[in-house]
Amino acid sequence: MFKRTLIATAVVLAAGNSLQTFAASFDAKPGAWQMSMNTLIVGNPLPPEALESMPPEKRAKVEKAMKERAGRSVTISHKACVTKEDLDQDRIIPTDKDDGRCTRKVLSRSATKIEMEQICNEPNASTSQMTIEALSPESLSANIVRVRGDGKGKVLIDVKGFWLGPSCTGIKDDD
C-alpha cells in the first residue's frame, strides 16, 4: 500500500492538463520506461486526523511502517508505459486517478524541463513542487517535494527514468 501511495503522489503531480501554449511535446521517447523512485520521509507525512480515522489494525501497520522508514531513504522501481499523449499532456510519470482534491499548475515548461506545483485540500492537505527533466530522449529525472499542510511532515522523492523500448507489451499499471 505504501508503494502505491508514493507512486500515486509522484504521478498525480505529473498529470497536469495539456498546455500546448508552453512548448512542443516533452523530449522523451514514448514506450516502456523503468522508473526508480527514491523516497525519504521527514517528520510525519500524515496528519493525526488521518491516522485517527483508520481502523486500529491499519493504523498500527501504517505507524509501524513510518517508524521503520523514519530518516531512511527507500527505493522502489517499476515499469511504466508512457504514450505520446502522456508526453503531450505532461503526464510523464504514470498516474493514478485524481480524486479532484488537488489542483496542479505548470509553472514553466520547455521541451526538456517541466516545473509544476500541486496543492491538495483536506483531508491530507499538502503542497508539492515538482521538476521533471529530460536528460536525453531516453533518460529523465524528477524531483518532488511534498510538504504537509501544517508543515510538520515532508516527503522527498527523486525519480530516475530510463527508456526500455518502444513496446509496452506486458507492462501493467501496477508493475
LINVENCOR-V438383 format. One record per residue. N is the residue number from 1. RES is the residue in three letters. PSI is psi in degrees with one decimal (999 if undefined). Layout:
# LINVENCOR-V438383
n,res,psi
N,RES,PSI
N,RES,PSI
This chain:
# LINVENCOR-V438383
n,res,psi
1,MET,-42.0
2,PHE,-39.9
3,LYS,-46.6
4,ARG,-39.1
5,THR,-44.1
6,LEU,-42.8
7,ILE,-43.5
8,ALA,-41.7
9,THR,-48.2
10,ALA,-44.7
11,VAL,-32.5
12,VAL,-35.7
13,LEU,-35.0
14,ALA,3.2
15,ALA,37.4
16,GLY,161.0
17,ASN,156.3
18,SER,129.2
19,LEU,74.5
20,GLN,-19.0
21,THR,-19.6
22,PHE,-54.2
23,ALA,174.6
24,ALA,-176.6
25,SER,147.4
26,PHE,137.4
27,ASP,67.4
28,ALA,150.5
29,LYS,138.6
30,PRO,155.0
31,GLY,-153.9
32,ALA,135.5
33,TRP,144.6
34,GLN,120.1
35,MET,127.2
36,SER,125.3
37,MET,117.5
38,ASN,120.0
39,THR,146.0
40,LEU,128.6
41,ILE,129.8
42,VAL,125.5
43,GLY,-156.1
44,ASN,112.3
45,PRO,-12.7
46,LEU,134.7
47,PRO,155.1
48,PRO,-35.9
49,GLU,-36.7
50,ALA,-42.4
51,LEU,-41.2
52,GLU,-29.5
53,SER,-5.8
54,MET,148.9
55,PRO,147.8
56,PRO,-42.0
57,GLU,-44.2
58,LYS,-42.1
59,ARG,-45.0
60,ALA,-41.9
61,LYS,-43.8
62,VAL,-44.9
63,GLU,-40.2
64,LYS,-45.2
65,ALA,-42.4
66,MET,-40.8
67,LYS,-42.4
68,GLU,-32.1
69,ARG,-10.4
70,ALA,121.5
71,GLY,0.5
72,ARG,139.4
73,SER,148.6
74,VAL,136.5
75,THR,131.2
76,ILE,131.7
77,SER,146.3
78,HIS,161.5
79,LYS,145.3
80,ALA,150.5
81,CYS,121.1
82,VAL,119.3
83,THR,168.8
84,LYS,-41.1
85,GLU,-41.0
86,ASP,-44.2
87,LEU,-42.7
88,ASP,-28.4
89,GLN,20.6
90,ASP,31.3
91,ARG,58.3
92,ILE,-39.6
93,ILE,132.7
94,PRO,147.6
95,THR,150.3
96,ASP,172.8
97,LYS,136.2
98,ASP,132.3
99,ASP,6.4
100,GLY,-3.1
101,ARG,-18.3
102,CYS,144.5
103,THR,137.0
104,ARG,147.0
105,LYS,128.7
106,VAL,120.7
107,LEU,-38.4
108,SER,152.6
109,ARG,134.6
110,SER,-178.5
111,ALA,-19.2
112,THR,-4.2
113,LYS,134.7
114,ILE,131.4
115,GLU,129.5
116,MET,159.4
117,GLU,140.8
118,GLN,133.5
119,ILE,125.8
120,CYS,138.0
121,ASN,173.5
122,GLU,153.5
123,PRO,162.4
124,ASN,46.9
125,ALA,142.0
126,SER,162.2
127,THR,133.1
128,SER,143.7
129,GLN,137.2
130,MET,137.8
131,THR,127.6
132,ILE,131.0
133,GLU,135.3
134,ALA,106.6
135,LEU,-30.0
136,SER,173.5
137,PRO,-14.0
138,GLU,10.8
139,SER,135.0
140,LEU,160.7
141,SER,153.0
142,ALA,150.2
143,ASN,127.3
144,ILE,132.6
145,VAL,115.0
146,ARG,124.1
147,VAL,129.4
148,ARG,148.5
149,GLY,-37.2
150,ASP,3.9
151,GLY,6.3
152,LYS,5.8
153,GLY,149.1
154,LYS,143.3
155,VAL,125.2
156,LEU,126.5
157,ILE,125.9
158,ASP,127.9
159,VAL,135.8
160,LYS,129.1
161,GLY,138.9
162,PHE,130.7
163,TRP,131.2
164,LEU,-28.1
165,GLY,173.0
166,PRO,-19.8
167,SER,134.9
168,CYS,11.0
169,THR,128.9
170,GLY,-6.0
171,ILE,125.5
172,LYS,163.1
173,ASP,-29.0
174,ASP,17.4
175,ASP,999
